[in-house]
Amino acid sequence: MSSLLSGVIAGLAIAIPVGAIALLILYIAADHGVGRGMAAAFGAATVDTSYATVAVTLGAVIAPLIAVAQEPLRYVSAGILLVLAVGIMRPIWRRTDPDAAARPSWFASSGLRVYLGLVALTVVNPATIIYFMALTTGNTLGDTATLADRAWFVVGVALGSGSWHAVLAVVGATLSRFLRGEGARRWTAIVGGFLMVGLAIRTLVA
């Protein structure tokens, strides 16, 4: 069971730091409800679990490839964040339509779209890549780890990452009680959009 615990710790370690993924899950849940928030949480956890699977199975084989791809993926990640910022702020530019603020942004118009969007962003998120590259090179489970050890580690990552991201979705949905009305939703779009722009800039200059 130590492999399971190690996996839970690893999953929490990548999920807890506040960054683009955490802020986006909070925004989606706050502005579009717990269902969309859980879709976002599941998308992020899916990628974390997939990366963990690669880390414990391919390890040193994949690490050099990740190192080579890290720089171009940084620009891809920044681009995705900017596209999301535009989508999030879309209601701001539709003031002539009295129902505009009540409509979900194109990004959050369906649970599947939210899920796929978070998968895409988490896949190219530099912080996620760097963390799991460290796992692949650090030989977290040791040389004597069995197939069962590796499987329990991946399960642990799924539990740790998924549970924390689900907590963020619930917290965001709770905040939605204070974000009712056209004005509140517009300000949410402004804040969320500018946060995404800021994170994109930070990604580029990091």
N, C-alpha and C positions, 0 to 999 in steps of 0.2 A: 504493500500500500504506500510505501515511501515514494514510488514513482508517480502515483496518483497525486500525492500531496505536492511533489515537485512540479507537476504539471499545473495544478491549481495556482500555485505561487507564480509560476511563469505566466499564466494567463492573466492573473491580476496585475502583474508587473507591467505588461504591455497595455492593459486596458485602463488602468487607473490614471496615469498621467493625463492632464488636461491638454488636449490638442484639437486638431480639426475633427477627428472622429467623434470625440466626446461632445464637443460643442454642437456638431451637426445633429447628433441624436437628441440632445436636449432641445434644440430648436424645433426639430420635426415633431417631437412629442408634445411640446408646448403649443405649437401652432396648429397641429393637425390631429392630435389625440394619441392615446396610448397604443392603438392598433398600428398606426404608421410608425410610432416610436419603436415598437417591438420588432417591426419589419427591419428598421434600420439597425437595431441591436443585433438581430439575427444575421444580417449581412456582414457586419463587422466581425462577429464571432466566427462565422463560417470561414472567413479569410484567415483569421488568427489560427484556427484549428488546422486549416490546410497548410499554412506555413509550418506549423509545428510538426505535421506529418512529414513534410519534406525534410525538415531539419533532422528528425530522428531516423529517417530511412536513407536519405542520400548524403546527408552530412557534408563531408569534405569535398564530395564530388560537385555539389551545387554551389558551395561558397564562393569559388572564383567567379562563377557566372553572375552571382548576385552582386559581387563587387564591381564587375564591369558594367552591369545594368543600372547601378545605383544612381549615377550622375544623370543619364537621360531621363530616368524615371522621376527624378526631382522636378524636372521641367514639365513632365506630363502631369504630375500631381498638382503643380501650381496652376496649370491650365484647367484641370478639372475643377479646382476650387473656384477659379474665376467664372467658369460656366455656371457652377452652382450658385455663386453670388448673384449673377444676372437673373437666374430663375427665381431665387428667393425674393429678390427685390422687385420682381415683375408687378405685383399689385400696386406698388407706389406709382407706376407710370400709367395706371388705368383709372384715374380719378373720375373720368367722365361716366363711368359705369358704376352706379350705386351699389351693385352686388359684387364688385371686383374684390373687395377686401374679404368677402365671405368665401371666395373660391380658393381652393388649394393651388399653390404654385404648380407649374407643370411637373416639377420634380417629385412633388408629393401627391400627385393626382391618383396614384394607386399604390397599394402595398408592394406589388411586384416591382414597380419602378423605383420605389424607395430602396427595396432590398438590393436590386441590381446596381443602383447608384452607390450605395455604401460598399458593396463588393468591389466595384471598380475603384473607388477612392482608397479603400483600405489596401488593395493590392499594390498600388503605386505610392502609398504613404511612406515617405522616407524613414520615419521613426519606426514603423513596423518592420521594414526591410532591414534596417540596421540592427534591431533587436534580435530578429531571428537569424541574421547572419552571425551574430555573436553566439547564439545557441549552436549553430552548425559547427563553428570553429572551436567552441569551448568544450565540446564533448560532454554535455551536461549530465548524461546518464552513465558515463563511464564506459570502458571497453568491454565490461562483462555483462552489459545489459542484455536481457533476453528479449525475444519478440513480445512477450507479455508485458515486460517493463515498459517497452516503447509504446505499446498500445494503451496502457494505463496512463502514461504521461500525456498522450494526445487527448485522452478522455478528460484528464485534469485540466488541460489548457482550455478545452471546450467549456467545462464547468466554470472555471475562473473567469474567462473572458465573457462568456454568455451571461453569467449572473451579474457581473458589474455593469455591463451595457444595458441589461434589463432594468437594473436599479436606476440608471440614468433616464431611461424611457419613462419610468414611473414618476420620477422627480419632475421631469419635463411636463408630463401630463398633469401633474398636480399644480404646476405653475399656470396651466392654461385657465384655471379658475379666475385668475386676475387679468386675463388677456382677452376678455370678451369685448365685442364692439369693433366698429370699423377703425377707430383711431388707434386702439391698442394693437390690432393686427397689423396696421400699417407701420407702427413703431417697431413691432417685432420683426417685420420684414426689413426695415432699415438697419436695425442692430445686427440681425443675423447676416444680412448681406455684407455689411462692412466688416464683420468679424471674419467672414470667409475671404474677403479681399486682403485683410491684414495677415491671415494665415498663409495665403498664397505668396505674399511678399516675403514673409519670414522664411517660407520654404525655398524661395529663390536665392535669398542672401545668406542662408545658413551655411 
